Amino acid sequence: MKRVSVIVALLLAVAVFAAAFVLAVRHAEHALSKKACRTVHIDIDRNGKGVYMQERDIKNWMALHGITPQNTPLMQINASHIETVLRQNPYVQDAQVYTTPDEVLHIAVEQRNPILKIINTRQQTFQLDENGVEMPVNPDYKARLRVASGYIPLTPRYGSDVTLLSDTSRRVLLRKLFDIHAYLSEDPLWDALFEQIYVNGNLEIDLIPKVGGQVVALGKIEDRADLAQKMFRLKLFYEQAMKGQDWQRYSTLDLRYRNQVVATRRAGYN
């Protein structure tokens, strides 16, 4: 009998707790329903890079999609929907949205950071971000980037990740350009020296220096190991053959041939 009384007491306690919880939730919902968005706080993570997006761009994008949170009841704000809309912005990598009891809508945006500008054969310009995702150029913000141009018969597919392209894809050239840029960026000398990657009609790669120097003919790049081997030969040539010489002496350094650097003397030099 005593055991039955204990069980009944426990059940009553659970029922009372559940009722109290439901009342508390309803009270909170009622209180929340009276609250409206007082302000919007936007935080943009640029990962230490340049400014390619500002708060006004986020607000304008939301307004364009019919999202005007100011003075909207907090219960009516769909944070998940706002995140989806923000992630559709080609300059946004990720977004997190949430409200707080002080009637503030918080928007945390991670900006896409372009690292390579592509100019295709139609003279269309687009960019690859630091993760290899295709993105448009933002005309409101200038970014000084390495440029890839020449025979690139590919139109942009914004949001597409070029690092996932297979070797059999007709767009694999974009992945190779991204890999070449990444390799150059890892070496302070190459990063400072070469401002342009040029693709000729045979899909062979030339590196164009920022000032003076020589055009470096890489030929076709099979993979990162192939590129590293050619750039190693180039560095040896600079350190040994070019030591003490005028860098204007040669117009082209050809690395297409195995274990060789073929230097073409510039006209006018003995």
HELIX and SHEET records of a PDB file:
HELIX    1   1 LYS A    2  SER A   33  1                                  32    
HELIX    2   2 GLU A   55  LEU A   64  1                                  10    
HELIX    3   3 LEU A   74  GLN A   76  5                                   3    
HELIX    4   4 ALA A   79  ARG A   87  1                                   9    
HELIX    5   5 VAL A  162  LEU A  164  5                                   3    
HELIX    6   6 VAL A  172  GLU A  186  1                                  15    
HELIX    7   7 PRO A  188  LEU A  193  1                                   6    
HELIX    8   8 ARG A  224  LEU A  236  1                                  13    
HELIX    9   9 PHE A  237  ALA A  241  3                                   5    
HELIX   10  10 TRP A  247  ARG A  249  5                                   3    
SHEET    1   A 3 THR A  39  ASP A  45  0                                        
SHEET    2   A 3 VAL A 104  GLN A 111  1                                        
SHEET    3   A 3 VAL A  92  THR A 100 -1                                        
SHEET    1   B 9 GLU A 134  PRO A 136  0                                        
SHEET    2   B 9 THR A 125  ASP A 129 -1                                        
SHEET    3   B 9 PRO A 114  ILE A 119 -1                                        
SHEET    4   B 9 ARG A 146  GLY A 150  1                                        
SHEET    5   B 9 PHE A 194  VAL A 199  1                                        
SHEET    6   B 9 ILE A 205  PRO A 209 -1                                        
SHEET    7   B 9 VAL A 215  GLY A 219 -1                                        
SHEET    8   B 9 TYR A 250  ASP A 254  1                                        
SHEET    9   B 9 VAL A 262  ARG A 265 -1                                        
END                                                                             
